[in-house]
Each structure stands twice: as structure tokens, then as C-alpha cells.
Amino acid sequence: MEFSSKDKAAILVEALPYIQKFFGKTIVIKYGGNAMVNNELKAKVMEDIALMKYVGIRPVVVHGGGPDITGFLQKIGKKSEFVSGLRVTDEETVQIAEMVLVGKVNTEIVSLLNHRGVKAVGLSGKDAELIRAKKKLAEVYEGETVRMVDIGFVGEVEKINVDILNDLLDQDYIPVIAPIGVGENNESYNINADYVAAEVAGALHAEKLLLLTDIEGIYKDYHDKTTFVSTLTQDEAKEMIKDGTIAGGMIPKVEACLCSLEAGAGKTHIIDGRLDHSLILEVFTPQGIGTEVVR
């Protein structure tokens, strides 16, 4: 579709109130899903983040990388096992996860952002003890009982060192964070990137947490597209998890939103990363996209 000069000007003017509103504010982006593996989408996401930076927003990027880890494990003949959606992570697997997330995925994102003229810096949780972590046990439901299972070097966040992030943001850098945490004995923990993004957004009191996913948002009935929910309160979200409306892979996303709000973030948004320029559509348009979870 061709836009006239007048149409283009109208689009820019429509974005102005949002540029003013979010100028100088911190927005945390959890980068994952198809937008990480599709090169065209990847380029659009990098353009969006660069644009946000150029109009005065302070972006922070937290990325996943599960498919890359699985692919590398397959190459060395190691099978991936999961318990309650969490990867069983022995000592060899956590070393591979750290190598892939920090050495491959993180450096690629940093390079792509730098190429677009913004200053990005890659971090893992070990840098300046950015992410202090402890072991996370998997919850396995057996009828009415819950069994806690040790699945190795899978962690949960204990504390985020916001000092290093604020220092970088104040120096005009975009922090790009790999979800590897460090334990009290200097051991590495692989952590779900949704939860890392939530903790980072809460600790920074970010204006927004944006979670890129591979679905449009939340539905009361996923098979009925007319039941799309554009806004959820915390209580409504908790009830939908409890009654099974929110299930499977969407649970960590929604739990991350709830965690982020409780820790101090302003708003949280689950958006479709398969859509071109989804970040810009969410931040700079009146209607936005996806589902927002609010207080």
C-alpha cells in the first residue's frame, strides 16, 4: 500500500503524544519466539528498538534462546528433556546453555543493534552479579498433590543489580541481557527469560514490560477469536490461570506480567512478535496490540 505525504505526516503526528509520554522512560523488552528465528522479523524488531532509542526511550532487552540451545544439544547427540515446561539442565547442559545464550545469541543481538547506530552492550547475569539466582524446583502435579522435582541448574531470580543497568542507561547504552544467573557458589543457572525480564522491569520500575510471543494475546476461548481480551487486571489474570483459561506456555508469560507489576513496573503487555513492527505499534499507536495486564 502506498501512502501519500499527507498520510505519512498524519502517522507521525499521531505518534507525537506517545513520544512525549515515554521520553526518558525505561521500557523492558523480552525478545523471543519466532521474531528471533525469522530474519525479516528480526530486522524489524531491531529497527523498532533503535527507533525507540532515537526518540528518547531507554530500552532494555532480555532475550531467550531455547531453540538455539536445543539445536546445539542435538548436534552433540544430547536429548532435551523437560519437566513441567522446564528444561532438565545437568552440568554439561548449563555450560552449553551459557555458551549459546551469551556467546552466540547475545552477541548477535548486540551486533545487530550496533549496526543500526545505537550503542548496545551485552550482559549475562554474571556481569557485576547482575542476576543473583538460586535453584528452582519443578512443580509436578499428581492428582491433588504437588511433587517438587530437582531438575539441575535451573534457577530463579533472587536479586537484580540495577546499579549496572542504570549506569549503562545513563551513559546512553542499551543493555542486552542473557538469562544466565549466578548462584552463591558462583555456579551458573539457566533461567526462564520471561521471569528475568519481569524481575528486571520491576527492579527498574520500568514504564512498560513488553513480552514478544507467537500468539496475538489472551483469549477467554482460544478457539473463538471473538473472545480476545485486550486488558486484564491482576485479579482477573490470576483467576484465569486458576480456572485453566490461561494454560500451557502462556502461564509463564502471564505470571511474568504479574510478578513485574508487583515488583514495581507500570504496565505489562503480551504482544504478537510475528507482526511487523509490533513494538512500535504497541508503544506509539492509540489502539496498541496484544493483551495488557494492569493493576
N, C-alpha and C positions, 0 to 999 in steps of 0.2 A: 504494500500500500504506500502510495506517495503522499506525503504531507506538504501542504503549502507553507510558505514562510510564516503566514499568519497562524496556521495551526501549530507550528513549531514554537512560535513565540508564546502562544497560549499555554502550551505544555510547560514551558519554562516558568511562566508567571504562576501557574498553578502550584509548582513545586516550591516557590519562594517562601510561603509561610512555614513550610516544614524545614527548609534550610535554616531559616531564622530560629525555629524552635529547637533544633537539635545542634546548632552551632556550639562547639565546645563540649558537647556531651559525649559520654562513653557509651558505645554500643558493642556488645559482645556477640560474635557470630560463631555458631557451631557449624563447621563446614564438613559435610559428609554426604553419603548417599550417591546417587547417580551423577551429581554435579562434580564428584571427584574423579569419575572414570570416563565421562564423556568429554572429549577435548573441547568441543564447541561450548558446552555448558561451563566448563572450567574457565574458559577465556571470559565468558560473560560475568561470572562471579568475581574474577579478578578485576575486571573493569568496574563493576559495581563498588567493590571495596576501595579501589583507587579514587573513584568519583566521590565517595563518602569522605575520604580523607581530604581531598582537594576543596570541599565546601565546608571544611572546618569541624567535621565529626572526628572523634577519637575511636577508631575501630580496634578491637582486639579479636584475633582469630584463634579458635580452638578447633583442631581437626581430628577426625578419626583416621581409620586406615585398615579396618578389618579385612576387606578383600585382598589387600596387598599382603597382609600377614598370612592369610590362608594360602594365597598363591605361592609364597616363598616356602611355606611348610610343605606344600605339595611337591615342590621341586626337589626337596631333600628327602622325600618319601615319608614325611611325618603327617599323620592323620589328625585333623582338628576334631576335638571333642567339646561338646557344650553341655552344661548343666544349668537348667533354668535360664537359658539365653546367654550365659556367661561362658567364655572360653576357658577350658581347663588348661592351666598355664604352669607347666613344670619349669625347672630352672633353665633348660635349653630353650623352651618356648618364649620365656620372658626376655631372654637375651636376643632372640630373633625379633620379637615384637619391638624391642627398644631400637635395634639396628634399623628395622624397616621404617618405624614411625619417625625416628629422629634423623637417621642418616639418609633416607630416601624421600619420604612424603613431605616432611617438614622443609627440607632444603629446596624441594621443587616449588612449594608454595611461596617461600621467601623469594626465590629467583623470579617467579612469575610476577610477583608484586613489584619487586625492584625494577623489573623490565618496563613497568608502566609508570615509572618515575616517582614512586613513593618509596620511603625508607622502611623496610621491614627487617625484623630481627627474629631469628628462630630461637626457641627456648624449649627445653624439656623441664620436667618437674625437679630435676637435679640442679639446675642452674639457680644459684643463690637460694637453694632449698625452696623453690617456687611452690612446689606441691608436696607437703608433708602428708604421708599416707600410712595406712595400716591395712592389715589383711581383711578382706571381705569374704564372708562365708556365703555360699549359695543357699537359698531357701527352697527346699524341695517339699511340696505339699503331698501328703499321703493321707487321703481322706480328710479327717478333721484335724490331723496333726501336721506339724511342720518340722522337718528334719533339716538341721544345719550341716552343710557339707563343705569340707575344706577342698578347694579346687586349685590350690597352689598360690602363685604370685599374682593374684587378682586383688586389687586394692580399692579402698575408698578414701576420699579426701578427709584429712584431719584439719589441715590449715593451709590457706593460701597466703604467700608472702606478697602482699600488694605493693610493698615498697619498690621492688624491682620493676613492677609493671608501671607504677606511677612515674618512676624515674624515666623510663623509656617513653611513655606517652608525653611527658613534659618536654622531652628532647625531640619530639616530632616523629617518633618511630611507631610502627605498627608491630606489636608483639604477636608472634605466631607460635602457638603452644602445642606441643605434642603431649598426649595424655599419659605420660610416664611419671609416676610418683616415686618418692624416696622414703624408705622406712627408717626407723630409729637406728638400725644397724647398717645403714647405707645400702640396703637391698632395694632392688627395683620392683615396682608394682605396675602392672598394666591396669589402667582404669578406664571405665566406660567414658567416652568423650562427652556425652550428654551431661553426665554428672560433673565432670571437670568444668565444662562451660557454665553450668549453673552455679557452681561454687565461686568461680571467677567473677561472674556477673554480680552475685550477691556481695562478695567481698569488696568489689569496686563501687558498689551502689550504682551500677550501670543504669542508664536511662531505659535500655531495652536489652533483652536477650532474644536473638533470632536463631531458631533451630531449623536448618535446611533438612528436609526429608524427601521421601519419594512418594508422598501422597499429598492430596490437596489440603488436608487438615483433618478435623474430627467430625464424625457423623454419629448421630444417635442410632442410625442403622446404616452400616456401610453399603448395603445393597440398595439403599434408597437415597439417591443423590439429593432429593428434596429435604433431607433431614440434616443437611450441613449446618454446623454450629460455628458462627463467626466469633462469638465471645463466650467465654466460660469464666465463672468466678471460681475461687479456690474450693469452696464448699461443693459446688456443682461438679467440679473435676474429680474430687475425692469420692463423691457418691457414684459417678460413672465408672470409676475404677472398681469400687466395691461391688457394684451390681453387674460387672462384666461388660458394660457397654464399651469401655476403653479396655483393650486387651492386647496381648502379644507384644510386638515390638513398639507399640505406641505407649505402653505403660512407662518405660524409662524416659520417654520424651516428656510426658505429662508430669511425671514425678520430678524431672529436672526443672520444669517450669515452677512447680510448687516450691521446691527447695530454693530456687533463685529468688522468688518473691519473699519467702520467709526470711531469707538472708539479707534482703535489702535492695534488690533490683526493682525498677519501676514497673515495667511491663514485660511480658514474655509472649513470643509469637512462634507458632509452628507453621512453617510455610513450605510450599512445594518447590524444591530446588530444581525440578525438571523444567520449570518455566523460565524462559529467557528473562534475565534481569529481574529475578524475583525479589532480590534485596531492595533494589530501587523502587519497585512497585509497592513494597510494604512500607518503606520509610517515607517516600516522597509523594504519595498519592492519597487523596482523602478516603477512598474506599479500602485501600490496603488489600491484602490477600491472606488466605490461610485462616487459622484459628488463633485468637489471642486468649491467654489465660491471665486474669487480672485479680486484684484483691477484691 
